[in-house]
Amino acid sequence: MSTFVSICEVGPRDGLQIAKTRMTTDDKVRWIKSIAAAGVREIEVGSFVPPRVIPQLSDTPEIVSRVLAEVPGLTVQALAPNLRGVQNAYNAGVHKISIPVSVSEGHSRANLNRAPAESIEMMREIMAWLKAQPRKVPVVAGCSTAFGCSIDGVVTTAQTVAMAKGLADAGVDEIMLADTVGYAHPAQVKEVVRATREAIGPVLYGLHLHDTCGLGVANALAGLEEGIRAFDSCLAGLGGCPYAPGASGNVVTEDLVFMLESMGFQTGIDLEKLFEARRVLHEGLPAEPMQGQLAKAGLPPTFRKAA
């Protein structure tokens, strides 16, 4: 396996969607620029959902336009929940589209208003439409509630594998297994990653982890040991799902990068500059609590960035 680990910063989308206060468009762009300046190569900058659904992300079209123009070299990703959202994201010029698909019935109904099986059929329509377009835009499908659900409870490995297989058969480019509510533990992560990879091979791309029960970084390490080399994370551990009761913040980008770099895995990310991006975030969203152990402790004198 490569020693490079890819980090997609999802703060401007997942981090802001349940924030109690609104970040201005100018502050969002400034924050995204500061994240990119730290060396993050891929950022999920927003969501193409109706503004009434998630008003905090109603400026996504403007964010995409400005970031494409002002942050060269960045892979600009946005979320879309359905074909119309995908079409809007494509026409806005994004480089990559993420599409959430729930494994559990309860979360699928609450978040997407459809059954899991209907999501697979929807994905076939989306991939057919995208393949007919002149510009190639890869789709990363997120298997939400892949490790458990706050509505349905237990989600079996077989359920997650079946969903991943259905999405792979529908033609998606990459699949992320998402611990939407943060209930996973390392042994479970290893089991589900192994079983999913056996079913779909390299279409399994990475992990999207939350830190609800304090195991976000531990679960990332478990994934890493199973060969995962791509993770979603969020600066200051913001975020959560508005349709998953009890879900709290994402795995903290700063803490995850510190672990990876300390272990010798290259991320291309400068931690001191991440701290600067954290400061920019706090200025733009001062009422929102910020998480993360590394920010409290500071970089230890023993730290050595991966070669």
Secondary structure, DSSP 4 states (H G I P E B T S, - for coil): --SB-EEEE-IIIIITTT-SSPPPHHHHHHHHHHHHHTT--EEEEEE-S-TTT-GGGTTHHHHHHHHHHHSTT-EEEEE-SSHHHHHHHHHHT-SEEEEEEESSHHHHHHHHSS-HHHHHHHHHHHHHHHHTSSS---EEEEEETSS-BTTTB---HHHHHHHHHHHHHTT-SEEEEE-TTS---HHHHHHHHHHHHHHHGGGEEEEE-B-TTS-HHHHHHHHHHTT--EEEEBGGG----TTSTT--PBPBHHHHHHHHHHTT-B----HHHHHHHHHHHHHHSTTS----HHHHH---TT-----
